């Protein structure tokens, strides 16, 4: 079987899991991606199978994958855990590009708005895979992204925390300039992004496994907060 056919077959099984919600066993050796490049080939074929063009780029737990519009929700929207398999929540920050990220450019990204966010990673596999390339093929474990209010700001060092309930912990200082520079470089390595696309940097806190009744917020200084109530 050619690499192209293997990627298409792997994407077919993943697409079925995405659309039906049924768990998928880990991809067998003949279909499993050997490396990150093969995993991204499967992810690209999966996007085609789902008929969902990406609207940006997400970096989470060292994995780089696409963002889908149907996976972006507003802060405060109730989230049913039944629709997410093995969810893990971390604090995140999203930026909406004010100008394109041209493939050959090296300048810092320019943002129209920044948003405090929550990244809720999930998997279509029955068990969270030990091989990161299998997660990468599954759109890098994209679950849901909760977006706080838009803020006109430029990236800076920001104290960011993942808080339970109404708590406002001090958080850890994150260098958003460096984080978004890395995200922009990853986007350019994949051909760039247009104005209006989103860059998301996640994993900015210790991960939390949500349970029903839990409220989690990303608290991000001047960027405000993004809240999710789990049911």
Secondary structure, 3 states (H helix, E strand, C coil): CCHHHHHHHHHHHHHHHHHHCCCECCCCCCCCCCCHHHHHHHHHHHHHHHCCCCCEEEEECCEEEEECHHHEEECCCEECHHHCCCCEEEEEEEEEECCCECCCCCCCCCEEEEEEEEEEECCCECCCCCCHHHHHHCHHHCCEEEECCCECCCCCEEEEEEEECCCCCCCEEEEHHHHHHHHHHHHHHCCCECCCCEEEECCCCCCECCCCCCEEEEECHHHCEEEEEEC
